[in-house]
């Protein structure tokens, strides 16, 4: 059974991730959401997926392609919230690239770890995000990569 991927963000980066996901064996883009429902619908139709109204409707693995603080709060749910619902979360921005947003993400992860729920959040490098994403998806069966948070 393929890993069903939900995509947050249907802009240029989201489109690239959708295309890359189509090239990975064992992975299927299943759903797309965006703050612009028309943009989500357009990308979902092009990729053979379904548009969904919000982040909570996404499935097993989520790639967060939204800008800035939306990485911490996409469509009303935090990345940590998503992990708390037992989903894999792949974060596109590299950890620490934008200090103010990284601190918020880091603190959210620390709170979650303190409460005993270990999240799987994977940062990918800027221009190599799509290639990195493919490698991470390919390793999903082996548990992917875990970000160490001290």
N, C-alpha and C positions, 0 to 999 in steps of 0.2 A: 504494500500500500504506500503510495507516495506521500511525502510530507506536503501538506497543504499550506501554502504561504498566503498571509494577509499582508497587504501593502498599505502603509499610512503615508499619503502624499503622492499625488498623481501629476506632479510637475516633471521637469526635465530629468531630475535624478530618479524619480519614481519610474519614469518610462525606461530609463537605462536598466534599472533593477528588474523590471518586468521582462525586458528582452533577455537579460542574463539568466533569469530564472527559467525561461523557456529552453535554455541550452543545458540545463543540469538534470541528469538522469535521476529519477526518484524524487523530483520536486515538481509541484504543480501550483501555479499562481491561481488561487481560488477566489480571492476577494480584494477589492480596492476601495479605500475611503479617502476623502479629501474634504477640506472645508468648502470647496466648490463642487457640489454634486454633479454638475455637468462634466467637469473635468474627470471626476472619478468614473463616471459612466463611459466616457469616451475611451479612457485607457483600459477599463475592464473589458469592454466589447472588443477592442483591438487585441487583447491578450487572451480572450476566451475565458474570462473570469466574470464574476458578478460584482456590481457596485453595491456597497453597503453603506448605511447611513452614518455609522459611527464606529469608533475604535473597538467598542465592546463586541461588535458583531464579527470581528476577525477571528481567525482560527488558530492553528498550532504554532506558527512562526510568524513574527511580525518584523518587518524592516521599517524603521522610523526614518523617513526621508523629509520630514518637515523641518523648517528653518528655526534656528535659535531656541527660544524658550519652549516652543512646541515639542521639542525633544523630551522635555520634562513633563509637559502637559498637553499631549496631542488629543484633541477632541474631548477634553474633560477628564481623561484618565492619565495617570503618570506611567512612565516606563516600569516603575516598581509595581504599580497596581497590576499591570499586565502580567508581570512575572508571578505575582501573588495568585493569579488565576491559572498558574501552571502552563504558561506559554513560553516558548523561546523568544527572546527579544534580541535583534541585531541592530545595534546603534551605528548609524552611518558616520557621524562626526568622530574624529579621533579624540580620545579622552584628553582634556586639558588644552585643546586648541583654542578654545574661547573660555578664558578663565572664569568669567562670571557665571556662564551657564554650566561649566564643568563643576563648580563648587556646589551648585544646587543639585546636580545629578549625583555627585559624590555623597552629599549629605543624605539624600534620599536612599541611596544604596546602604549607607552606614546604618540608618534607622531600620531598614529592612533586615539587615544582617543581625543587628542587635536584638530584633524581635524573633530571630530564628528562622527566617525564610530566605535561603540563599538564592539570589537571582543569578540568571545566566545572561549577562549583558556583554556584548562583543563590540568593541570599537573597531571601525575599519578606517584605513588611511584615505584621505581626500580623493586624489585622482585615481588611486588604485582600488577604490571602494568596490567597484563591480567585480574586479578580478578576485579581490579578497572575499567578497560575498560568495562567489562561486566556490571557492575553496572551503569556506565555512559550511555552506550547505552540503557539500560533498562529505564533510566530516561530521555532519549532524548525527548520523547513526552511532558514531563513536563518542557522542557527548559534546561535540563542538569545543569551543575555547571558553575558559572561564576568566573573567577579569578579577584580579586580586585587589581587594579593597582592605587596607589596613585600618 
